[in-house]
Amino acid sequence: MTISTPTSTFAGLPVQQYTAGTPLPTDPAATAWKVATDWDRGDDGFVTDLTALAATDRAGQITALLLGQWSEASDPLPTAAITPALPAFTGVRHLFVGDMTFEESEISWIDWGDLTAVLDAFGQLRTLQLRGGCSSLIGDAVPFAPPALPELTSLTIESGGLQQRYLEAFLAADAPHLTDLELWLGVDNYGGITTVDPLAPLLAGDRFPALTRLGLCNSDLADEIAAALDGAPILQRITDLDLSKGTLTDTGADALAAADLGAVTTLILDHHYVGDDAVRRLRAAHPHITVSAQDRQEPDTYGDKTYLYTAVSE
């Protein structure tokens, strides 16, 4: 699976791309505004358009902003160039960084760089969506402080291999009102974690006291995550648990069947490698939980080796 369809709605609003010189409508809050460049215009086009949007007399009325392709693949977000423009967007409550299809950049090549200054400029966010944050081969590691997002209610990070430095920073975020957290953890070949240990502070229930929906998705550690969830304190307040897009097998499904899943009432396993019998065992063990187990995959076998794939990794 690749991300091939441009985002058409964000935060419940239709998406429209902005280019410098375009007048904003009377009610810019009715639209989610996207800024993006292309191969010919490079990062100069991205900076020009974002700066022009910030300079409009209605920039403060914009509530949803998407940052799409900012330069060639693997170049970091030009934070220093755009930071002076960001204070103009006083009304932004919903932000998407990295809104690109695979034709613009494979997900594993989207480099955020240091997001600290960007997130500091949008301290009143309610929705934050990020795409990228993968292989450390993209560029040099940069420090990234845990963000303070006191109004944030929804955080989604889509990655083919979420680097541990980003994962740890976001798990340490000051986000007391966060209710929805979805992490695409990805695979180690693209920079993702190799054990479930970095998830321990989250599973221990020490973070995000308002959280009710948790997604630990798109992971090649799906079986290990399933085992780690047994009796995890965080599940005492999670009603919706999403383990979709990963490499869950009968081993993980049986671990979930035997587990104490706390307050969970909905369990999503879509895109998995679980056999029908194991799905039946899981449903029988937790009759009060609605289990979605669509899109079963078949392993690839080459010689004496078997390969399982997450939904998104490249």
MOZIUR-V350342 format. One line per field, one symbol per residue. burial: + if it has 9 or more other ideal C-beta (glycine too) atoms within 8 Angstrom, else -. A space follows every 10 residues. Layout:
burial = ???
//
This chain:
burial = -++---+-++ +-+-+-++-+ -------+-- +++++++--- -++-++++++ ++++-+--+- ++++++++++ +---+++++- -++-++-++- ++++++++++ ++-+++++++ ++++++++++ +++-++++++ +++++--+-- ---+--+-++ ++++++++++ +++--+++++ +-+-+-++++ ++++++++-+ +++--+-++- +++++-++-+ ++++++++++ ++++++++++ -+-++-++++ ++++++++++ -++++++-+- ++++-+++++ ++++---++- +++-++--+- +++---+--- -------+-+ ++++
//
